[in-house]
Amino acid sequence: MIRERVGNQLVDAKVVSSEDLVQGLAIQQEEGGRLGSILVRMGALSESTLLEFLSQQYDVSTVELSTCSFDPHLLALLPVTFVQQHLVMPVKQTTYRLTLAMVDPTNSSLLEELRFRTGLHITPMVASESDMRTTISQVYGHSQKGFPTKNNEGSGIGMGHQKTHEVPSTFSALIETFDRGKSITKNMDAIPLKNPQMKLVAESESSAVEVINSLVQQALEMEASDIHVEPLESVVRIRFRLDGLLKPIRNLPKDLHQALLARLKILSDLDIAERRLPQDGRMKIDGIPDVDIRVAILPCLYGEKAVLRLLNQAGMTLHLTNLGLDQSGLDQVITALENPYGLILATGPTGSGKTTTLYSALQYLNTPHMNIVTVEDPVEFQIQGINQLQIHEDIGLSFSKGLRSFLRQDPDVMMVGEIRDKETAQIAIQAALTGHRVLSTLHTMNGPGAITRLIDMGIEPFLVSSAISLIIGQRLVRKICHQCAEPDTISHIHLQDCGFSEEMIRTMHPMKGRGCELCHMTGYKGRMALFEILPVVESLNDIILSRASTSEILSCAMQEGFQTLRQAGLVAVQNGQTTISEILTETRDDGTSALLTKNK
């Protein structure tokens, strides 16, 4: 419904009086219905004034439905009962977007429900209630007598309570083709044929091709990093990973699952007959040459699950200045890269952007005078002018064996995708000590932890202190959506508990995202990296040689001006880039956040 918050906005804009709002809310509480319609019925404002206000306040266009013509195929997107209940009308559709007339454009749960039902991005337009009811009656041929008198659209039709699933419009023709020759109901759980024919197999394969192409196109448009194709008991669930979080997109018929998996295996050059063992491969989609797709298939209870990692080289600019480092951190990284030898480590958990950081560093060093070699599992991005080796453990080509081979290739710079064991660590350190620049990643929680991790692997402390020139710790956090950003109210005490100094609290203005179509109602759009940069300077050598703990190394580094990930996160909150909840989720309280200097 048009909620009390909007009513307050009407009062603030002097469109209605506070007395009218109180009276309207009382009527809504007693009788139900839309607050806007109640205020119009009371004579507190005109329907055209309400329409114009909603248009300006929520940056949506108005539409006069009586002047529109409606395509029958477009009207079939939504059941008539849903249209009557929620007062919405499909106006226009493109491949991935549906323009929809609504009486209440403030209803975010309804927008989300519509996006789920149709599988399309929703662009709302606002229409008057009288125009909407008249048009629905004329177009669908139903009297308004059947319309709900109580307003219940705020609750929507929850995904967990749906008895049926409307076929998403983007896929309706494909599913229809697949289900040809079957007896089907209006839901997506098709009834299988007792005697399937060979023709149906060919049709299912054709549908699978189009479904996969459409999924990849939609994922790229939504800027998703992964596509999950998950077989459940009765449907195939499709989810996208958006800004690090999985989001359900749609359900597909379970009968389409085998055709989808077969098509993915063919494109990825995998064994189509093997359904018992996990398989990994790579593929490309015709017409999308710049996107490399890694495919991982895993046998599960209800069939094989597939995860598609989208590597969009066209949308990625590998450059150190694009990483989000501050000037001090950027200078430290460049200084380490320009040293003629030494080991540079990028640390953090899986999915924290370590590989992107190393690729950007390699691109900085990539000149015609440099022989750069990499050994990776897998090769994420192909870089012009760099020799990249894909390891194959099944034939004995491991990181350590690849490194040994590369040492005989006269390299200037070597990149090791990951240091996983003592042997790889020893070769990387020896290479760094014998005049090579070596870059690699290590799975540790922070920069100082990389030092103790290498020592725990069996590397002598004097080799660690001599070989490492720089350690980069990093995390990815979601950024506040710029389109729906608004001030956030956080208590003084909570800010202090998080580590903000009194001076920072006085000058900061915390922000949050309200949620909008651009950010899929999450309040976040895109991600940014937080960095901690630890150069292994002279003062750290003695403490490393003494086999100090991670906390002791951290304390010593802090005295040299080292800024932790938590501190970097607090600065990002102060600058209005992200939220405190993101920082508390992605960074660890190391007890040093309160030491953040007042001049930050």
SELOFI-964373 format. One record per residue (C-alpha): x, y, z. Coordinates in steps of 0.25 Angstrom, whole numbers, plus 2048, in hexadecimal, padded with zeros to 3 digits. Layout:
N
+-----+-----+-----+
!   u !   v !   w !
+-----+-----+-----+
!   X !   Y !   Z !
...
+-----+-----+-----+
% end
This chain:
600
+-----+-----+-----+
!   u !   v !   w !
+-----+-----+-----+
! 800 ! 800 ! 800 !
! 804 ! 80F ! 7FF !
! 80A ! 80F ! 80D !
! 80A ! 819 ! 819 !
! 818 ! 81D ! 815 !
! 813 ! 822 ! 807 !
! 807 ! 829 ! 80F !
! 812 ! 830 ! 817 !
! 819 ! 834 ! 80A !
! 80B ! 83A ! 805 !
! 80A ! 842 ! 812 !
! 819 ! 847 ! 811 !
! 816 ! 84B ! 803 !
! 80A ! 853 ! 807 !
! 801 ! 84A ! 7FE !
! 7F8 ! 846 ! 809 !
! 7F6 ! 84B ! 817 !
! 7FB ! 843 ! 823 !
! 7EC ! 843 ! 828 !
! 7E8 ! 83C ! 81B !
! 7F3 ! 832 ! 81C !
! 7EF ! 82E ! 82A !
! 7E1 ! 82C ! 826 !
! 7E5 ! 825 ! 819 !
! 7EE ! 81B ! 821 !
! 7E2 ! 819 ! 82B !
! 7D9 ! 815 ! 81F !
! 7E4 ! 80C ! 81A !
! 7E5 ! 805 ! 827 !
! 7D6 ! 802 ! 828 !
! 7D3 ! 7FF ! 81A !
! 7E0 ! 7FC ! 813 !
! 7E3 ! 801 ! 805 !
! 7ED ! 80A ! 7FF !
! 7F1 ! 817 ! 807 !
! 7F2 ! 81F ! 7FA !
! 7E4 ! 81A ! 7F5 !
! 7DE ! 81E ! 803 !
! 7E4 ! 82C ! 803 !
! 7DE ! 82E ! 7F5 !
! 7D1 ! 829 ! 7F9 !
! 7D1 ! 832 ! 805 !
! 7D4 ! 83E ! 7FC !
! 7E1 ! 841 ! 802 !
! 7E8 ! 840 ! 7F5 !
! 7E5 ! 83D ! 7E6 !
! 7E8 ! 831 ! 7DF !
! 7F1 ! 838 ! 7D5 !
! 7F8 ! 83F ! 7E1 !
! 7FB ! 832 ! 7E7 !
! 800 ! 82C ! 7DA !
! 809 ! 838 ! 7D8 !
! 80F ! 837 ! 7E6 !
! 812 ! 828 ! 7E5 !
! 818 ! 82A ! 7D7 !
! 822 ! 835 ! 7DD !
! 824 ! 82E ! 7EA !
! 828 ! 821 ! 7E5 !
! 82D ! 825 ! 7D7 !
! 823 ! 81D ! 7CF !
! 81C ! 821 ! 7C3 !
! 80C ! 823 ! 7C3 !
! 804 ! 81B ! 7B9 !
! 7F5 ! 81D ! 7B4 !
! 7F1 ! 80F ! 7B1 !
! 7E4 ! 813 ! 7AA !
! 7ED ! 818 ! 79E !
! 7F6 ! 80B ! 79E !
! 7F4 ! 7FE ! 795 !
! 7F7 ! 7F1 ! 79B !
! 7FD ! 7E5 ! 794 !
! 7F6 ! 7D8 ! 798 !
! 803 ! 7D1 ! 79A !
! 807 ! 7DC ! 7A3 !
! 7FB ! 7DB ! 7AC !
! 7FD ! 7CC ! 7AD !
! 80A ! 7CE ! 7B5 !
! 801 ! 7D0 ! 7C2 !
! 7F5 ! 7C8 ! 7C7 !
! 7E8 ! 7D1 ! 7C7 !
! 7E6 ! 7CE ! 7D5 !
! 7F4 ! 7D4 ! 7D8 !
! 7F1 ! 7E0 ! 7D0 !
! 7E4 ! 7E3 ! 7D7 !
! 7EA ! 7E1 ! 7E5 !
! 7F6 ! 7E9 ! 7E3 !
! 7F1 ! 7F3 ! 7D9 !
! 7FD ! 7F2 ! 7CF !
! 7FD ! 7F2 ! 7C0 !
! 808 ! 7ED ! 7B6 !
! 80A ! 7F9 ! 7AC !
! 817 ! 7F5 ! 7A5 !
! 821 ! 7EA ! 7A4 !
! 82F ! 7E9 ! 79F !
! 839 ! 7DD ! 79F !
! 83C ! 7DF ! 7AE !
! 833 ! 7EA ! 7B3 !
! 824 ! 7EC ! 7B6 !
! 81E ! 7FA ! 7B7 !
! 812 ! 7F8 ! 7C0 !
! 807 ! 802 ! 7C4 !
! 805 ! 802 ! 7D3 !
! 7FC ! 80A ! 7DD !
! 806 ! 808 ! 7E8 !
! 814 ! 809 ! 7E3 !
! 819 ! 80A ! 7F2 !
! 816 ! 7FB ! 7F4 !
! 824 ! 7F5 ! 7F3 !
! 81F ! 7E7 ! 7F7 !
! 815 ! 7E7 ! 7EB !
! 820 ! 7EB ! 7E2 !
! 829 ! 7E0 ! 7E7 !
! 81D ! 7D6 ! 7E5 !
! 81B ! 7DB ! 7D7 !
! 82A ! 7DA ! 7D3 !
! 82A ! 7CB ! 7D8 !
! 81D ! 7C8 ! 7D1 !
! 821 ! 7CE ! 7C4 !
! 830 ! 7CC ! 7C4 !
! 832 ! 7DA ! 7BF !
! 837 ! 7E7 ! 7C5 !
! 82B ! 7F0 ! 7C8 !
! 82A ! 7FE ! 7C4 !
! 81E ! 804 ! 7CC !
! 814 ! 80F ! 7C7 !
! 80A ! 815 ! 7D0 !
! 7FB ! 815 ! 7CC !
! 7EE ! 81A ! 7D2 !
! 7E6 ! 810 ! 7D9 !
! 7D9 ! 814 ! 7D2 !
! 7E0 ! 813 ! 7C5 !
! 7E6 ! 805 ! 7C9 !
! 7D9 ! 7FF ! 7CD !
! 7D2 ! 804 ! 7C1 !
! 7DD ! 7FF ! 7B7 !
! 7DE ! 7F1 ! 7BE !
! 7CF ! 7F0 ! 7BD !
! 7CF ! 7F3 ! 7AE !
! 7DB ! 7EC ! 7AA !
! 7D9 ! 7DF ! 7B2 !
! 7CA ! 7DF ! 7B1 !
! 7C7 ! 7DE ! 7C0 !
! 7BF ! 7E7 ! 7C9 !
! 7C5 ! 7EE ! 7D4 !
! 7BB ! 7E7 ! 7DE !
! 7C6 ! 7DC ! 7DF !
! 7D1 ! 7E6 ! 7E3 !
! 7D6 ! 7E5 ! 7F2 !
! 7D0 ! 7EF ! 7FB !
! 7DB ! 7ED ! 806 !
! 7E9 ! 7F1 ! 802 !
! 7F2 ! 7E5 ! 803 !
! 7FD ! 7E8 ! 7F9 !
! 808 ! 7EC ! 803 !
! 809 ! 7DD ! 806 !
! 80A ! 7D9 ! 7F8 !
! 80A ! 7CA ! 7F4 !
! 816 ! 7C5 ! 7FC !
! 81F ! 7BB ! 7F4 !
! 81E ! 7B1 ! 7FF !
! 80F ! 7B1 ! 7FE !
! 80D ! 7B0 ! 7F0 !
! 805 ! 7A4 ! 7EB !
! 808 ! 7A7 ! 7DC !
! 814 ! 7AE ! 7D5 !
! 811 ! 7B6 ! 7C8 !
! 81A ! 7B3 ! 7BD !
! 824 ! 7BF ! 7BC !
! 821 ! 7C6 ! 7AF !
! 82F ! 7C6 ! 7AA !
! 82F ! 7B7 ! 7AA !
! 820 ! 7B4 ! 7A7 !
! 822 ! 7B1 ! 799 !
! 82E ! 7A8 ! 79C !
! 826 ! 7A0 ! 7A7 !
! 81A ! 79F ! 79E !
! 823 ! 799 ! 793 !
! 829 ! 78F ! 79D !
! 81B ! 78B ! 7A2 !
! 815 ! 78A ! 794 !
! 80E ! 77C ! 793 !
! 80C ! 77C ! 7A2 !
! 800 ! 77E ! 7AB !
! 803 ! 78A ! 7B4 !
! 7FD ! 792 ! 7BE !
! 7FF ! 7A1 ! 7C0 !
! 80A ! 79F ! 7CA !
! 818 ! 79B ! 7C6 !
! 818 ! 78D ! 7CB !
! 815 ! 786 ! 7BE !
! 80F ! 778 ! 7BD !
! 818 ! 76F ! 7B6 !
! 814 ! 767 ! 7AA !
! 812 ! 758 ! 7AD !
! 818 ! 755 ! 79F !
! 822 ! 760 ! 79B !
! 826 ! 761 ! 78D !
! 833 ! 764 ! 786 !
! 82E ! 772 ! 781 !
! 82C ! 776 ! 790 !
! 83B ! 774 ! 792 !
! 83F ! 77D ! 787 !
! 835 ! 788 ! 78B !
! 83B ! 787 ! 79A !
! 849 ! 789 ! 795 !
! 845 ! 795 ! 78C !
! 83E ! 79B ! 799 !
! 84A ! 798 ! 7A1 !
! 853 ! 7A0 ! 798 !
! 84A ! 7AC ! 798 !
! 848 ! 7AB ! 7A7 !
! 857 ! 7AB ! 7AA !
! 859 ! 7B7 ! 7A0 !
! 84E ! 7BF ! 7A7 !
! 853 ! 7BC ! 7B5 !
! 861 ! 7C1 ! 7B1 !
! 85C ! 7CD ! 7AB !
! 853 ! 7D1 ! 7B7 !
! 85E ! 7CE ! 7C1 !
! 867 ! 7D7 ! 7B9 !
! 85D ! 7E2 ! 7B9 !
! 85B ! 7E0 ! 7C8 !
! 86A ! 7E0 ! 7CA !
! 869 ! 7D3 ! 7D1 !
! 877 ! 7CB ! 7D3 !
! 871 ! 7BD ! 7D3 !
! 865 ! 7B5 ! 7CE !
! 860 ! 7A9 ! 7D7 !
! 857 ! 79F ! 7D0 !
! 852 ! 796 ! 7DC !
! 849 ! 78A ! 7DA !
! 83F ! 789 ! 7E5 !
! 834 ! 77E ! 7E7 !
! 82A ! 784 ! 7DD !
! 831 ! 790 ! 7D6 !
! 83E ! 795 ! 7D2 !
! 842 ! 7A2 ! 7DA !
! 84A ! 7AD ! 7D4 !
! 851 ! 7B6 ! 7DD !
! 85B ! 7C2 ! 7D9 !
! 866 ! 7C7 ! 7E2 !
! 865 ! 7D6 ! 7E3 !
! 86F ! 7DE ! 7EA !
! 874 ! 7D2 ! 7F2 !
! 866 ! 7CD ! 7F6 !
! 85D ! 7C2 ! 7F0 !
! 850 ! 7C7 ! 7EB !
! 844 ! 7BD ! 7E5 !
! 841 ! 7C1 ! 7D7 !
! 836 ! 7B7 ! 7D2 !
! 832 ! 7A8 ! 7D2 !
! 833 ! 7A0 ! 7C5 !
! 82C ! 792 ! 7C3 !
! 833 ! 786 ! 7C8 !
! 831 ! 77F ! 7BB !
! 83B ! 78A ! 7B5 !
! 846 ! 786 ! 7BE !
! 84D ! 77B ! 7B6 !
! 84D ! 783 ! 7A9 !
! 853 ! 78F ! 7B0 !
! 85E ! 787 ! 7B7 !
! 861 ! 77F ! 7AA !
! 862 ! 78D ! 7A2 !
! 86B ! 792 ! 7AD !
! 874 ! 786 ! 7AC !
! 875 ! 786 ! 79D !
! 879 ! 795 ! 79D !
! 883 ! 793 ! 7A8 !
! 889 ! 786 ! 7A1 !
! 885 ! 77D ! 7AD !
! 881 ! 76F ! 7AD !
! 872 ! 76F ! 7AA !
! 870 ! 761 ! 7AF !
! 877 ! 763 ! 7BD !
! 86D ! 766 ! 7C7 !
! 873 ! 761 ! 7D4 !
! 880 ! 769 ! 7D5 !
! 882 ! 778 ! 7D6 !
! 887 ! 77F ! 7C9 !
! 88E ! 78C ! 7C6 !
! 88F ! 793 ! 7B8 !
! 88E ! 7A0 ! 7B1 !
! 885 ! 7A5 ! 7A6 !
! 881 ! 7B1 ! 79E !
! 874 ! 7B6 ! 798 !
! 872 ! 7B9 ! 789 !
! 870 ! 7C8 ! 788 !
! 877 ! 7CB ! 795 !
! 886 ! 7CA ! 792 !
! 88B ! 7D2 ! 79E !
! 885 ! 7C9 ! 7A9 !
! 88C ! 7BD ! 7AD !
! 884 ! 7B3 ! 7B5 !
! 889 ! 7A9 ! 7BF !
! 880 ! 79E ! 7C1 !
! 880 ! 795 ! 7CE !
! 876 ! 789 ! 7CE !
! 874 ! 781 ! 7DB !
! 86B ! 775 ! 7DD !
! 860 ! 778 ! 7E8 !
! 854 ! 771 ! 7EE !
! 84A ! 775 ! 7E3 !
! 854 ! 775 ! 7D7 !
! 860 ! 77D ! 7D3 !
! 862 ! 78B ! 7D7 !
! 869 ! 795 ! 7CE !
! 870 ! 7A2 ! 7D2 !
! 874 ! 7AC ! 7C7 !
! 87F ! 7B6 ! 7CB !
! 87E ! 7C2 ! 7C1 !
! 88C ! 7C8 ! 7BE !
! 888 ! 7D5 ! 7B6 !
! 895 ! 7DA ! 7B0 !
! 88E ! 7E5 ! 7A8 !
! 889 ! 7EB ! 7B5 !
! 896 ! 7EA ! 7BD !
! 8A1 ! 7F4 ! 7BC !
! 8AE ! 7EF ! 7C3 !
! 8B5 ! 7FB ! 7C9 !
! 8BB ! 7FD ! 7D6 !
! 8B3 ! 80B ! 7D7 !
! 8A6 ! 804 ! 7D6 !
! 8A8 ! 7FB ! 7E2 !
! 8A3 ! 805 ! 7EC !
! 8B1 ! 807 ! 7F3 !
! 8B3 ! 814 ! 7FA !
! 8BF ! 81C ! 7F5 !
! 8C8 ! 817 ! 801 !
! 8C5 ! 808 ! 7FE !
! 8C6 ! 80A ! 7EF !
! 8D4 ! 810 ! 7F1 !
! 8D8 ! 804 ! 7F9 !
! 8D4 ! 7FA ! 7EF !
! 8DB ! 801 ! 7E4 !
! 8E7 ! 802 ! 7EC !
! 8E7 ! 7F3 ! 7EE !
! 8E4 ! 7F0 ! 7E0 !
! 8F0 ! 7F8 ! 7DB !
! 8FA ! 7F1 ! 7E4 !
! 902 ! 7E8 ! 7DB !
! 8FF ! 7DC ! 7E4 !
! 8F6 ! 7D8 ! 7F0 !
! 8E9 ! 7D0 ! 7F3 !
! 8DC ! 7D8 ! 7F3 !
! 8D0 ! 7D0 ! 7FA !
! 8C1 ! 7D3 ! 7F8 !
! 8B9 ! 7CD ! 804 !
! 8AB ! 7CB ! 807 !
! 8A0 ! 7C1 ! 806 !
! 89A ! 7BC ! 7F9 !
! 893 ! 7C6 ! 7F2 !
! 89A ! 7D2 ! 7F8 !
! 8A0 ! 7D7 ! 7EB !
! 8AE ! 7D2 ! 7EC !
! 8AF ! 7CD ! 7DE !
! 8AA ! 7DB ! 7D8 !
! 8B5 ! 7E2 ! 7E1 !
! 8C0 ! 7D9 ! 7DC !
! 8BB ! 7DA ! 7CD !
! 8BB ! 7E9 ! 7CF !
! 8CA ! 7E9 ! 7D4 !
! 8CE ! 7E0 ! 7C8 !
! 8C8 ! 7E9 ! 7BF !
! 8D0 ! 7F5 ! 7C5 !
! 8DC ! 7ED ! 7C2 !
! 8D8 ! 7E8 ! 7B5 !
! 8E2 ! 7EE ! 7AB !
! 8E9 ! 7E9 ! 79F !
! 8F6 ! 7E8 ! 7A7 !
! 8F0 ! 7DF ! 7B2 !
! 8EF ! 7D0 ! 7B1 !
! 8E3 ! 7CD ! 7BA !
! 8DE ! 7BF ! 7BD !
! 8D2 ! 7BA ! 7C5 !
! 8CE ! 7AC ! 7CA !
! 8BF ! 7AC ! 7CE !
! 8B4 ! 7A3 ! 7D1 !
! 8AC ! 7A7 ! 7CA !
! 8B0 ! 7B2 ! 7C0 !
! 8A6 ! 7BD ! 7C4 !
! 8A9 ! 7C7 ! 7B9 !
! 8B2 ! 7C7 ! 7AD !
! 8BB ! 7D3 ! 7AC !
! 8C2 ! 7D7 ! 79F !
! 8D1 ! 7D5 ! 7A0 !
! 8D2 ! 7CC ! 7AC !
! 8D5 ! 7BD ! 7AC !
! 8CA ! 7B6 ! 7B4 !
! 8CB ! 7A8 ! 7B8 !
! 8BE ! 7A0 ! 7BD !
! 8C2 ! 795 ! 7C7 !
! 8BC ! 787 ! 7C6 !
! 8BE ! 77F ! 7D2 !
! 8B8 ! 772 ! 7CC !
! 8C4 ! 771 ! 7C3 !
! 8CE ! 776 ! 7CD !
! 8D0 ! 784 ! 7C9 !
! 8CF ! 78B ! 7D7 !
! 8D2 ! 799 ! 7DB !
! 8E0 ! 795 ! 7E0 !
! 8E3 ! 78D ! 7D3 !
! 8DE ! 799 ! 7CB !
! 8E7 ! 7A3 ! 7D3 !
! 8F3 ! 79A ! 7D1 !
! 8F1 ! 79A ! 7C2 !
! 8EF ! 7A9 ! 7C2 !
! 8FC ! 7AB ! 7C9 !
! 903 ! 7A6 ! 7BC !
! 8FB ! 7AF ! 7B3 !
! 904 ! 7BC ! 7B7 !
! 8F8 ! 7C3 ! 7BE !
! 8F8 ! 7D1 ! 7C3 !
! 8EB ! 7D0 ! 7CB !
! 8E4 ! 7C4 ! 7CF !
! 8D6 ! 7C2 ! 7D4 !
! 8D1 ! 7B6 ! 7DC !
! 8C2 ! 7B5 ! 7DD !
! 8C2 ! 7B0 ! 7EB !
! 8CD ! 7AB ! 7F6 !
! 8C6 ! 79E ! 7FB !
! 8D2 ! 796 ! 800 !
! 8E0 ! 797 ! 805 !
! 8E6 ! 793 ! 7F8 !
! 8DF ! 79E ! 7F0 !
! 8E3 ! 7A8 ! 7FC !
! 8F1 ! 7A4 ! 7FB !
! 8F3 ! 7A5 ! 7EC !
! 8EC ! 7B3 ! 7EC !
! 8F5 ! 7B8 ! 7F8 !
! 901 ! 7B3 ! 7F1 !
! 8FD ! 7B9 ! 7E4 !
! 8FB ! 7C7 ! 7EB !
! 909 ! 7C6 ! 7F2 !
! 910 ! 7C3 ! 7E5 !
! 90C ! 7CF ! 7DD !
! 8FD ! 7CD ! 7D9 !
! 8F1 ! 7D5 ! 7DC !
! 8E7 ! 7CB ! 7E1 !
! 8D8 ! 7CD ! 7E3 !
! 8CE ! 7C3 ! 7EA !
! 8C2 ! 7C2 ! 7F3 !
! 8C1 ! 7BB ! 801 !
! 8B4 ! 7B8 ! 808 !
! 8B5 ! 7BF ! 815 !
! 8AC ! 7C8 ! 81D !
! 8B6 ! 7D4 ! 81D !
! 8C3 ! 7D9 ! 818 !
! 8CB ! 7D6 ! 825 !
! 8C5 ! 7C8 ! 825 !
! 8CC ! 7C5 ! 818 !
! 8DA ! 7C5 ! 81F !
! 8D6 ! 7BB ! 829 !
! 8CF ! 7B3 ! 81F !
! 8DC ! 7B1 ! 817 !
! 8E4 ! 7AE ! 823 !
! 8DA ! 7A4 ! 828 !
! 8DB ! 79D ! 81A !
! 8EA ! 79B ! 81D !
! 8F1 ! 7A7 ! 817 !
! 8FC ! 7AC ! 81F !
! 8F9 ! 7BA ! 825 !
! 906 ! 7C0 ! 81F !
! 902 ! 7BC ! 811 !
! 8F4 ! 7C2 ! 814 !
! 8F9 ! 7CF ! 819 !
! 903 ! 7D0 ! 80D !
! 8FA ! 7CC ! 802 !
! 8ED ! 7D3 ! 805 !
! 8ED ! 7E2 ! 800 !
! 8DE ! 7E5 ! 802 !
! 8D1 ! 7DE ! 807 !
! 8C3 ! 7E3 ! 802 !
! 8B7 ! 7DF ! 80A !
! 8A9 ! 7E2 ! 804 !
! 89A ! 7E0 ! 805 !
! 88E ! 7E3 ! 7FC !
! 883 ! 7EB ! 802 !
! 876 ! 7F0 ! 7FC !
! 874 ! 7FE ! 7F8 !
! 868 ! 806 ! 7FB !
! 85F ! 808 ! 7EF !
! 861 ! 817 ! 7EB !
! 853 ! 818 ! 7E5 !
! 84C ! 815 ! 7F2 !
! 856 ! 819 ! 7FD !
! 851 ! 820 ! 809 !
! 856 ! 824 ! 817 !
! 857 ! 819 ! 821 !
! 854 ! 81B ! 830 !
! 85E ! 814 ! 838 !
! 860 ! 817 ! 847 !
! 86C ! 81E ! 84D !
! 86F ! 812 ! 856 !
! 86E ! 808 ! 84A !
! 878 ! 810 ! 842 !
! 882 ! 811 ! 84E !
! 880 ! 801 ! 84F !
! 884 ! 800 ! 841 !
! 891 ! 807 ! 843 !
! 88E ! 816 ! 83E !
! 895 ! 821 ! 845 !
! 88D ! 82C ! 84B !
! 892 ! 836 ! 840 !
! 88E ! 82C ! 835 !
! 880 ! 82B ! 83B !
! 87E ! 83A ! 83C !
! 881 ! 83C ! 82D !
! 87C ! 82F ! 827 !
! 86E ! 82D ! 820 !
! 86B ! 81E ! 81F !
! 863 ! 819 ! 813 !
! 85B ! 80D ! 80F !
! 853 ! 809 ! 802 !
! 844 ! 809 ! 803 !
! 843 ! 7FF ! 7F8 !
! 83E ! 802 ! 7EA !
! 83D ! 7FB ! 7DC !
! 84C ! 7FE ! 7D8 !
! 851 ! 7F6 ! 7E4 !
! 846 ! 7EC ! 7E4 !
! 841 ! 7F1 ! 7F1 !
! 84D ! 7ED ! 7F9 !
! 852 ! 7FB ! 7FC !
! 860 ! 7F7 ! 7F6 !
! 866 ! 7F8 ! 7E8 !
! 873 ! 7F4 ! 7E4 !
! 87F ! 7F0 ! 7EE !
! 88C ! 7F7 ! 7F2 !
! 899 ! 7F2 ! 7F7 !
! 89F ! 7F4 ! 805 !
! 8AE ! 7F3 ! 806 !
! 8B8 ! 7F2 ! 811 !
! 8C7 ! 7F4 ! 80C !
! 8D2 ! 7EE ! 814 !
! 8E0 ! 7F1 ! 80E !
! 8EA ! 7E8 ! 815 !
! 8F4 ! 7F2 ! 81A !
! 900 ! 7F1 ! 823 !
! 8F9 ! 7F3 ! 830 !
! 8F1 ! 7E6 ! 82D !
! 8FD ! 7DD ! 82A !
! 901 ! 7DB ! 839 !
! 8F3 ! 7D7 ! 83D !
! 8F1 ! 7CE ! 831 !
! 8FE ! 7C7 ! 835 !
! 8F9 ! 7C4 ! 843 !
! 8ED ! 7BD ! 83D !
! 8E3 ! 7C7 ! 843 !
! 8D4 ! 7C5 ! 843 !
! 8CB ! 7CC ! 839 !
! 8C6 ! 7D5 ! 844 !
! 8D5 ! 7D9 ! 848 !
! 8D8 ! 7DC ! 839 !
! 8CB ! 7E4 ! 838 !
! 8CF ! 7EC ! 844 !
! 8DC ! 7EF ! 83E !
! 8D7 ! 7F2 ! 831 !
! 8CD ! 7FC ! 837 !
! 8D8 ! 804 ! 83D !
! 8DD ! 806 ! 82F !
! 8D0 ! 80C ! 82A !
! 8C9 ! 7FF ! 825 !
! 8BA ! 800 ! 823 !
! 8B2 ! 7F4 ! 825 !
! 8A6 ! 7F0 ! 81C !
! 89C ! 7F4 ! 828 !
! 8A2 ! 802 ! 828 !
! 8A2 ! 803 ! 819 !
! 893 ! 7FF ! 81A !
! 890 ! 80A ! 824 !
! 896 ! 814 ! 81B !
! 88D ! 80F ! 80F !
! 881 ! 810 ! 819 !
! 885 ! 81E ! 81C !
! 886 ! 822 ! 80E !
! 878 ! 81C ! 80B !
! 87C ! 811 ! 802 !
! 877 ! 805 ! 80A !
! 86F ! 802 ! 817 !
! 874 ! 7FE ! 825 !
! 86D ! 7F0 ! 823 !
! 875 ! 7ED ! 817 !
! 882 ! 7F0 ! 81E !
! 87E ! 7E8 ! 82B !
! 87B ! 7DC ! 822 !
! 887 ! 7DC ! 819 !
! 892 ! 7E1 ! 822 !
! 897 ! 7DC ! 830 !
! 898 ! 7E4 ! 83C !
! 8A7 ! 7E3 ! 83F !
! 8A7 ! 7ED ! 84B !
! 8AE ! 7F8 ! 843 !
! 8A2 ! 7FF ! 83D !
! 8A1 ! 809 ! 848 !
! 8B0 ! 80D ! 845 !
! 8AB ! 814 ! 838 !
! 8B2 ! 821 ! 838 !
! 8A9 ! 82E ! 839 !
! 8AE ! 833 ! 82C !
! 8A8 ! 828 ! 824 !
+-----+-----+-----+
% end
